[in-house]
């Protein structure tokens, strides 16, 4: 499992609202350009589905995701159909009005061969795992900046 954490001077509820609004994902992520709820879903609930639109260099692709955890305001996670990766956020209050936010990703099944071949090609970066963790840190920094604005 890969993960990154950050301390934010904002309550878990604020961070929950920012990170579970998948339509705003393009504001935070260096790779995801945006998401949209599908099948009449309108917000974070187990079973809700959304599409994610991504880019890396000239590559563009869409993912199909399903919410698998929506425990407000402590945990949000979704499963990506194509890659078998589970992405999520944990929100832990620090007792002083702030929150430790952890973004993680975990492989829940073997990555399909076509995706492995694309990853090995280097077209999505030479160190894909390292890029994913770097992207998590960038995402959390952007969320922190937005959450701490008053």
Backbone as a printed PyTorch tensor [residue, N CA C, xyz], in Angstrom:
tensor([[[  0.8470,  -1.1800,   0.0000],
         [  0.0000,   0.0000,   0.0000],
         [  0.8860,   1.2350,   0.0000]],

        [[  0.4890,   2.2180,  -0.7950],
         [  1.1490,   3.5190,  -0.8150],
         [  0.2600,   4.5050,  -0.0700]],

        [[  0.8800,   5.4270,   0.6540],
         [  0.0860,   6.4540,   1.3220],
         [  0.9160,   7.6870,   1.6020]],

        [[  0.2010,   8.7810,   1.8250],
         [  0.8060,  10.0640,   2.1900],
         [ -0.1380,  10.7400,   3.1740]],

        [[  0.4260,  11.4760,   4.1220],
         [ -0.3840,  12.1640,   5.1320],
         [  0.0500,  13.6130,   5.2510]],

        [[ -0.8780,  14.4280,   5.7660],
         [ -0.6000,  15.8460,   5.9980],
         [ -1.4500,  16.3090,   7.1710]],

        [[ -0.9240,  17.2550,   7.9120],
         [ -1.6690,  17.8730,   9.0190],
         [ -2.3250,  19.1390,   8.4880]],

        [[ -3.6380,  19.2810,   8.7340],
         [ -4.3890,  20.4210,   8.2260],
         [ -5.1060,  21.1010,   9.3850]],

        [[ -5.0610,  22.4180,   9.4000],
         [ -5.7530,  23.1820,  10.4290],
         [ -7.1870,  23.4210,   9.9770]],

        [[ -7.9600,  22.3550,  10.0230],
         [ -9.3810,  22.3930,   9.6480],
         [-10.0130,  21.1230,  10.2130]],

        [[-11.2950,  21.1800,  10.5160],
         [-11.9580,  19.9930,  11.0720],
         [-12.1690,  18.9120,  10.0080]],

        [[-12.3100,  17.6540,  10.4430],
         [-12.5140,  16.5580,   9.4890],
         [-13.7000,  16.7830,   8.5560]],

        [[-14.7660,  17.3950,   9.0620],
         [-15.9520,  17.6300,   8.2310],
         [-15.6360,  18.5070,   7.0180]],

        [[-14.7860,  19.5040,   7.2050],
         [-14.3910,  20.3850,   6.0870],
         [-13.6120,  19.5920,   5.0430]],

        [[-12.6790,  18.7930,   5.5020],
         [-11.8620,  18.0130,   4.5760],
         [-12.6920,  16.9380,   3.8770]],

        [[-13.6010,  16.3340,   4.6330],
         [-14.5130,  15.3380,   4.0530],
         [-15.2820,  15.9670,   2.8840]],

        [[-15.8290,  17.1590,   3.1030],
         [-16.6380,  17.7870,   2.0530],
         [-15.8030,  18.1200,   0.8190]],

        [[-14.5530,  18.4880,   0.9990],
         [-13.6990,  18.7970,  -0.1400],
         [-13.3250,  17.5470,  -0.9310]],

        [[-12.9270,  16.5040,  -0.2260],
         [-12.3930,  15.3250,  -0.9120],
         [-13.4460,  14.3250,  -1.3860]],

        [[-14.6440,  14.4000,  -0.8510],
         [-15.6760,  13.4750,  -1.3180],
         [-16.5310,  14.0740,  -2.4280]],

        [[-16.3150,  15.3390,  -2.7450],
         [-16.9750,  15.9380,  -3.9020],
         [-16.1100,  15.6230,  -5.1220]],

        [[-16.3420,  14.4510,  -5.7030],
         [-15.4690,  13.9870,  -6.7800],
         [-15.5030,  14.9130,  -7.9940]],

        [[-16.5400,  15.7330,  -8.1170],
         [-16.5940,  16.6590,  -9.2450],
         [-15.5030,  17.7240,  -9.1400]],

        [[-14.8850,  17.8500,  -7.9740],
         [-13.8080,  18.8180,  -7.7590],
         [-12.4190,  18.1790,  -7.7760]],

        [[-12.3350,  16.8970,  -8.0640],
         [-11.0510,  16.1820,  -8.0040],
         [ -9.9780,  16.8140,  -8.8830]],

        [[-10.3660,  17.3990,  -9.9910],
         [ -9.3980,  18.0470, -10.8690],
         [ -8.7120,  19.2400, -10.2390]],

        [[ -9.3050,  19.8230,  -9.2020],
         [ -8.6670,  20.9400,  -8.4760],
         [ -7.4830,  20.4600,  -7.6580]],

        [[ -7.5330,  19.2230,  -7.2020],
         [ -6.5410,  18.7360,  -6.2450],
         [ -5.4470,  17.8990,  -6.8990]],

        [[ -5.8130,  17.0360,  -7.7990],
         [ -4.8950,  16.0240,  -8.3280],
         [ -4.0370,  16.5380,  -9.4790]],

        [[ -2.7660,  16.1420,  -9.5150],
         [ -1.9340,  16.5150, -10.6600],
         [ -2.2170,  15.6430, -11.8880]],

        [[ -2.9570,  14.5400, -11.7350],
         [ -3.2100,  13.6500, -12.8610],
         [ -4.6900,  13.5650, -13.2330]],

        [[ -5.5650,  13.5750, -12.2510],
         [ -7.0010,  13.5390, -12.5220],
         [ -7.4430,  14.9320, -12.9590]],

        [[ -8.1260,  15.0060, -14.0890],
         [ -8.5830,  16.3090, -14.5770],
         [-10.0220,  16.5930, -14.1750]],

        [[-10.7140,  15.5900, -13.6580],
         [-12.0850,  15.7800, -13.1980],
         [-12.8380,  14.4720, -13.1290]],

        [[-13.9370,  14.4980, -12.4080],
         [-14.7980,  13.3160, -12.2600],
         [-16.2460,  13.7440, -12.3850]],

        [[-17.0800,  12.7740, -12.6760],
         [-18.5110,  13.0300, -12.7450],
         [-19.2580,  11.8260, -12.2010]],

        [[-20.2790,  12.1010, -11.4050],
         [-21.1330,  11.0420, -10.8890],
         [-21.9360,  10.4600, -12.0450]],

        [[-22.2100,   9.1610, -12.0030],
         [-23.0100,   8.5050, -13.0390],
         [-24.1220,   7.6810, -12.3900]],

        [[-25.0450,   7.2040, -13.2150],
         [-26.1400,   6.3430, -12.7500],
         [-26.9540,   6.9940, -11.6370]],

        [[-27.2630,   8.2690, -11.7770],
         [-28.0750,   9.0050, -10.8090],
         [-27.4170,   9.1980,  -9.4500]],

        [[-26.1270,   8.9480,  -9.3320],
         [-25.4180,   9.2250,  -8.0800],
         [-25.1840,  10.7310,  -7.9890]],

        [[-25.2140,  11.2620,  -6.7650],
         [-25.0200,  12.6970,  -6.5660],
         [-24.0550,  13.0100,  -5.4360]],

        [[-23.5200,  11.9860,  -4.8030],
         [-22.6160,  12.2390,  -3.6990],
         [-22.0710,  10.9540,  -3.1310]],

        [[-21.2270,  11.0830,  -2.1190],
         [-20.5100,   9.9290,  -1.5740],
         [-21.4170,   8.9850,  -0.7800]],

        [[-21.6880,   7.8350,  -1.3520],
         [-22.4570,   6.7810,  -0.6840],
         [-21.9420,   5.4530,  -1.2190]],

        [[-21.8660,   4.4640,  -0.3680],
         [-21.4010,   3.1510,  -0.8210],
         [-22.2650,   2.7020,  -1.9910]],

        [[-21.6080,   2.2800,  -3.0520],
         [-22.2880,   1.8400,  -4.2590],
         [-22.4190,   2.9160,  -5.3260]],

        [[-22.2400,   4.1960,  -4.9530],
         [-22.3070,   5.2720,  -5.9420],
         [-21.1430,   5.1150,  -6.9230]],

        [[-21.4100,   5.4330,  -8.1730],
         [-20.3930,   5.2820,  -9.2210],
         [-20.0550,   6.6340,  -9.8450]],

        [[-18.8070,   6.7270, -10.2980],
         [-18.3860,   7.9250, -11.0130],
         [-17.3080,   7.5740, -12.0210]],

        [[-17.1490,   8.4550, -12.9980],
         [-16.0780,   8.3340, -13.9870],
         [-14.9930,   9.3340, -13.6200]],

        [[-13.7540,   8.9110, -13.7740],
         [-12.6220,   9.8020, -13.5680],
         [-11.9090,  10.0290, -14.8840]],

        [[-11.5430,  11.2580, -15.1480],
         [-10.8310,  11.6100, -16.3760],
         [ -9.4090,  12.0040, -15.9810]],

        [[ -8.4370,  11.4000, -16.6410],
         [ -7.0400,  11.5380, -16.2390],
         [ -6.1580,  11.8810, -17.4270]],

        [[ -4.9950,  12.4540, -17.0840],
         [ -4.0060,  12.7350, -18.1210],
         [ -2.6050,  12.6770, -17.5110]],

        [[ -1.6980,  12.2360, -18.3470],
         [ -0.2710,  12.2690, -18.0100],
         [  0.4390,  12.5250, -19.3330]],

        [[  1.0150,  13.7020, -19.4560],
         [  1.6190,  14.0650, -20.7400],
         [  0.5530,  14.0560, -21.8240]],

        [[  0.8110,  13.3230, -22.8920],
         [ -0.1520,  13.2380, -23.9960],
         [ -1.2070,  12.1540, -23.7920]],

        [[ -1.0060,  11.3090, -22.8210],
         [ -1.9550,  10.2190, -22.5560],
         [ -3.1950,  10.7530, -21.8480]],

        [[ -4.3410,  10.2610, -22.2680],
         [ -5.6230,  10.5840, -21.6400],
         [ -6.3910,   9.2790, -21.4700]],

        [[ -7.0900,   9.1340, -20.3520],
         [ -7.8910,   7.9320, -20.1460],
         [ -8.9860,   8.2060, -19.1310]],

        [[ -9.9940,   7.3400, -19.1740],
         [-11.1320,   7.4310, -18.2680],
         [-11.1670,   6.1720, -17.4160]],

        [[-11.4920,   6.3490, -16.1470],
         [-11.6570,   5.2100, -15.2400],
         [-13.1060,   5.1640, -14.7590]],

        [[-13.5170,   3.9840, -14.3440],
         [-14.8640,   3.7640, -13.8100],
         [-14.7030,   3.3380, -12.3600]],

        [[-15.3000,   4.1030, -11.4660],
         [-15.0480,   3.9340, -10.0410],
         [-16.3530,   3.7080,  -9.2790]],

        [[-16.2200,   3.0000,  -8.1530],
         [-17.3620,   2.7630,  -7.2760],
         [-16.9520,   3.0510,  -5.8380]],

        [[-17.7770,   3.8160,  -5.1470],
         [-17.5090,   4.1290,  -3.7460],
         [-17.6840,   2.8560,  -2.9240]],

        [[-16.6620,   2.5420,  -2.1160],
         [-16.7120,   1.3330,  -1.2850],
         [-16.7040,   1.6490,   0.2100]],

        [[-16.4230,   2.8980,   0.5700],
         [-16.4890,   3.3380,   1.9700],
         [-16.8840,   4.8050,   1.9790]],

        [[-17.8790,   5.1270,   2.7920],
         [-18.3430,   6.5210,   2.9120],
         [-18.7870,   6.7440,   4.3470]],

        [[-17.8180,   6.7130,   5.2420],
         [-18.0760,   6.8620,   6.6710],
         [-17.7420,   8.2910,   7.0930]],

        [[-18.6900,   9.1950,   6.8880],
         [-18.4560,  10.6150,   7.1930],
         [-18.2650,  10.8010,   8.6900]],

        [[-17.3200,  11.6180,   9.1030],
         [-16.2590,  12.2570,   8.3350],
         [-14.9090,  11.5760,   8.5360]],

        [[-14.8840,  10.2510,   8.6070],
         [-13.6280,   9.5740,   8.9440],
         [-12.9520,   8.8180,   7.8050]],

        [[-13.7210,   8.3360,   6.8030],
         [-13.1190,   7.4900,   5.7800],
         [-13.9410,   7.5340,   4.4980]],

        [[-13.2540,   7.7040,   3.3870],
         [-13.8600,   7.6610,   2.0590],
         [-12.9430,   6.8600,   1.1590]],

        [[-13.5020,   5.8980,   0.4060],
         [-12.6750,   5.0960,  -0.4950],
         [-13.4810,   4.6840,  -1.7160]],

        [[-12.7640,   4.4840,  -2.8130],
         [-13.3930,   4.0180,  -4.0390],
         [-12.4900,   3.0230,  -4.7470]],

        [[-13.1270,   2.1430,  -5.4830],
         [-12.4450,   1.0940,  -6.2310],
         [-12.4250,   1.4870,  -7.7060]],

        [[-11.2780,   1.3540,  -8.3470],
         [-11.1440,   1.6350,  -9.7730],
         [-11.2630,   0.3110, -10.5270]],

        [[-12.2660,   0.2210, -11.3780],
         [-12.5550,  -1.0230, -12.1010],
         [-11.3680,  -1.4790, -12.9500]],

        [[-10.7950,  -0.5670, -13.7220],
         [ -9.7700,  -0.9450, -14.6920],
         [ -8.4970,  -1.4830, -14.0410]],

        [[ -8.0310,  -0.8350, -13.0060],
         [ -6.7300,  -1.1930, -12.4230],
         [ -6.8210,  -2.0940, -11.2000]],

        [[ -7.9950,  -2.1640, -10.5870],
         [ -8.1190,  -2.9250,  -9.3450],
         [ -7.5560,  -2.1980,  -8.1450]],

        [[ -7.2610,  -0.9170,  -8.3070],
         [ -6.7210,  -0.1370,  -7.1860],
         [ -7.8590,   0.4550,  -6.3660]],

        [[ -7.6540,   0.4620,  -5.0680],
         [ -8.5720,   1.1450,  -4.1580],
         [ -7.8640,   2.4030,  -3.6810]],

        [[ -8.5170,   3.5350,  -3.8810],
         [ -8.0150,   4.8220,  -3.4220],
         [ -8.8870,   5.2790,  -2.2670]],

        [[ -8.2810,   5.9400,  -1.2980],
         [ -9.0960,   6.4020,  -0.1880],
         [ -8.4380,   7.5070,   0.6160]],

        [[ -9.2530,   8.0360,   1.5240],
         [ -8.8250,   9.1020,   2.4350],
         [ -9.2990,   8.7590,   3.8290]],

        [[ -8.4090,   8.9310,   4.7970],
         [ -8.7680,   8.8050,   6.2130],
         [ -8.5860,  10.1730,   6.8470]],

        [[ -9.5260,  10.5320,   7.7170],
         [ -9.5440,  11.8330,   8.3710],
         [ -9.5100,  11.5970,   9.8730]],

        [[ -8.4160,  12.0030,  10.5350],
         [ -8.2570,  11.7700,  11.9660],
         [ -8.0970,  13.1010,  12.6900]],

        [[ -9.0790,  13.4640,  13.5480],
         [ -8.9580,  14.7210,  14.2980],
         [ -7.7470,  14.6670,  15.2200]],

        [[ -7.0900,  15.8200,  15.3860],
         [ -5.8900,  15.8490,  16.2270],
         [ -6.1650,  16.3320,  17.6460]],

        [[ -7.4210,  16.6520,  17.9600],
         [ -7.7680,  17.1010,  19.2960],
         [ -7.5850,  18.5910,  19.5160]],

        [[ -7.0400,  19.2790,  18.5290],
         [ -6.8110,  20.7220,  18.6570],
         [ -7.4990,  21.4910,  17.5300]],

        [[ -8.5220,  20.8950,  16.9390],
         [ -9.2500,  21.5510,  15.8530],
         [ -8.7260,  21.2660,  14.4670]],

        [[ -7.6790,  20.4790,  14.3930],
         [ -7.0930,  20.1220,  13.1030],
         [ -7.3220,  18.6610,  12.7750]],

        [[ -6.7920,  18.2520,  11.6420],
         [ -7.0110,  16.8960,  11.1500],
         [ -5.7650,  16.3900,  10.4440]],

        [[ -5.4420,  15.1300,  10.6700],
         [ -4.4520,  14.4540,   9.8490],
         [ -5.2220,  13.7620,   8.7280]],

        [[ -4.8940,  14.1140,   7.5020],
         [ -5.5220,  13.5040,   6.3340],
         [ -4.5110,  12.5750,   5.6960]],

        [[ -4.9360,  11.3460,   5.4360],
         [ -4.0870,  10.3620,   4.7790],
         [ -4.7560,   9.9180,   3.4880]],

        [[ -4.0410,  10.0530,   2.3900],
         [ -4.4930,   9.5000,   1.1170],
         [ -3.7450,   8.1970,   0.9120]],

        [[ -4.4520,   7.1790,   0.4460],
         [ -3.8020,   5.8930,   0.2150],
         [ -4.3210,   5.2520,  -1.0570]],

        [[ -3.5530,   4.2920,  -1.5410],
         [ -3.9840,   3.4420,  -2.6450],
         [ -3.4640,   2.0470,  -2.3700]],

        [[ -4.2880,   1.0820,  -2.6900],
         [ -3.9660,  -0.2970,  -2.3750],
         [ -4.4320,  -1.1860,  -3.5180]],

        [[ -3.5750,  -2.0940,  -3.9370],
         [ -3.9280,  -3.0270,  -5.0020],
         [ -4.8190,  -4.1150,  -4.4140]],

        [[ -6.0230,  -4.2730,  -4.9530],
         [ -6.9680,  -5.2570,  -4.4210],
         [ -7.0470,  -6.5200,  -5.2670]],

        [[ -6.4060,  -6.4830,  -6.4320],
         [ -6.3320,  -7.6570,  -7.3040],
         [ -5.1580,  -7.4320,  -8.2390]],

        [[ -4.7010,  -8.4590,  -8.9200],
         [ -3.5870,  -8.2500,  -9.8560],
         [ -3.9510,  -7.2170, -10.9270]],

        [[ -2.9940,  -6.3920, -11.2640],
         [ -3.1990,  -5.3810, -12.2950],
         [ -3.2890,  -6.1080, -13.6430]],

        [[ -4.3280,  -5.8200, -14.4360],
         [ -4.4830,  -6.4880, -15.7320],
         [ -3.2850,  -6.2590, -16.6510]],

        [[ -2.9970,  -7.2460, -17.4810],
         [ -1.8460,  -7.1990, -18.3750],
         [ -1.7860,  -5.9380, -19.2340]],

        [[ -2.8620,  -5.5030, -19.8860],
         [ -2.7390,  -4.2890, -20.7120],
         [ -2.2790,  -3.0650, -19.9090]],

        [[ -2.7420,  -2.9430, -18.6910],
         [ -2.3320,  -1.8020, -17.8610],
         [ -0.8740,  -1.9580, -17.4530]],

        [[ -0.4600,  -3.1640, -17.1030],
         [  0.9540,  -3.3960, -16.7530],
         [  1.8640,  -3.0530, -17.9260]],

        [[  1.4510,  -3.4140, -19.1420],
         [  2.2730,  -3.1300, -20.3140],
         [  2.4150,  -1.6280, -20.5410]],

        [[  1.3310,  -0.8960, -20.3760],
         [  1.3970,   0.5650, -20.5220],
         [  2.3110,   1.1430, -19.4460]],

        [[  2.1810,   0.6790, -18.2090],
         [  3.0190,   1.1830, -17.1210],
         [  4.4930,   0.8910, -17.3820]],

        [[  4.7860,  -0.3060, -17.8470],
         [  6.1860,  -0.6860, -18.1190],
         [  6.7780,   0.0710, -19.2900]],

        [[  5.9320,   0.5420, -20.1950],
         [  6.4250,   1.2460, -21.3810],
         [  7.0980,   2.5660, -21.0230]],

        [[  6.7610,   3.1160, -19.8740],
         [  7.3160,   4.3990, -19.4670],
         [  6.5130,   5.5810, -19.9540]],

        [[  5.4780,   5.3430, -20.7380],
         [  4.6720,   6.4470, -21.2650],
         [  3.9450,   7.2050, -20.1550]],

        [[  3.7350,   6.5370, -19.0140],
         [  3.1060,   7.1900, -17.8540],
         [  4.1360,   7.5590, -16.7920]],

        [[  5.4020,   7.6030, -17.1910],
         [  6.4790,   7.9450, -16.2770],
         [  7.3440,   6.7300, -15.9930]],

        [[  8.6130,   6.9640, -15.8070],
         [  9.5630,   5.8600, -15.5860],
         [  9.3850,   5.2050, -14.2200]],

        [[  9.0290,   5.9760, -13.2180],
         [  8.8230,   5.4430, -11.8660],
         [  7.3620,   5.6910, -11.4930]],

        [[  6.4720,   4.8670, -12.0310],
         [  5.0340,   5.0910, -11.8470],
         [  4.6470,   5.0940, -10.3720]],

        [[  5.1770,   4.1660,  -9.5960],
         [  4.8390,   4.1140,  -8.1640],
         [  5.2870,   5.3870,  -7.4630]],

        [[  6.4880,   5.8330,  -7.7540],
         [  6.9910,   7.0730,  -7.1690],
         [  6.1570,   8.2810,  -7.5800]],

        [[  5.7240,   8.2980,  -8.8320],
         [  4.8680,   9.3890,  -9.3100],
         [  3.5250,   9.3960,  -8.5900]],

        [[  3.0000,   8.2150,  -8.2950],
         [  1.7170,   8.1400,  -7.5930],
         [  1.8370,   8.7280,  -6.1840]],

        [[  2.9040,   8.3820,  -5.4790],
         [  3.1010,   8.9030,  -4.1180],
         [  3.3690,  10.4110,  -4.1660]],

        [[  4.1640,  10.8460,  -5.1200],
         [  4.4050,  12.2880,  -5.2810],
         [  3.0820,  13.0040,  -5.5540]],

        [[  2.2390,  12.4200,  -6.3900],
         [  0.9380,  13.0030,  -6.6940],
         [  0.0400,  13.0800,  -5.4720]],

        [[  0.1240,  12.0720,  -4.5910],
         [ -0.6620,  12.1100,  -3.3560],
         [ -0.2430,  13.3020,  -2.5010]],

        [[  1.0640,  13.5090,  -2.3820],
         [  1.5500,  14.6530,  -1.5990],
         [  1.0750,  15.9730,  -2.2140]],

        [[  1.1430,  16.0820,  -3.5400],
         [  0.6800,  17.2990,  -4.2110],
         [ -0.8090,  17.5160,  -3.9670]],

        [[ -1.5860,  16.4480,  -4.0810],
         [ -3.0260,  16.5330,  -3.8440],
         [ -3.3040,  17.0440,  -2.4390]],

        [[ -2.6480,  16.4530,  -1.4550],
         [ -2.8890,  16.8450,  -0.0660],
         [ -2.4640,  18.2870,   0.2010]],

        [[ -1.3940,  18.7400,  -0.4040],
         [ -0.9670,  20.1380,  -0.2400],
         [ -2.0210,  21.0920,  -0.7990]],

        [[ -2.5990,  20.7480,  -1.9440],
         [ -3.6260,  21.6010,  -2.5480],
         [ -4.8930,  21.6210,  -1.6970]],

        [[ -5.2750,  20.4700,  -1.1710],
         [ -6.4530,  20.4010,  -0.3070],
         [ -6.2120,  21.1930,   0.9700]],

        [[ -5.0350,  21.0630,   1.5300],
         [ -4.6830,  21.8030,   2.7460],
         [ -4.8270,  23.3140,   2.5070]],

        [[ -4.2850,  23.8010,   1.4000],
         [ -4.3550,  25.2360,   1.0990],
         [ -5.8150,  25.6870,   1.0010]],

        [[ -6.6550,  24.9090,   0.3560],
         [ -8.0620,  25.2830,   0.2130],
         [ -8.7920,  25.2110,   1.5580]],

        [[ -8.5200,  24.1740,   2.3360],
         [ -9.2170,  23.9690,   3.6030],
         [ -8.8550,  25.0320,   4.6340]],

        [[ -7.6290,  25.5350,   4.5640],
         [ -7.1780,  26.4980,   5.5590],
         [ -7.5090,  27.9350,   5.1830]],

        [[ -8.0250,  28.1660,   3.9990],
         [ -8.4780,  29.5130,   3.6120],
         [ -9.7740,  29.8240,   4.3450]],

        [[ -9.8540,  30.9660,   4.9280],
         [-11.1010,  31.3600,   5.6090],
         [-11.5480,  32.7260,   5.1600]]])
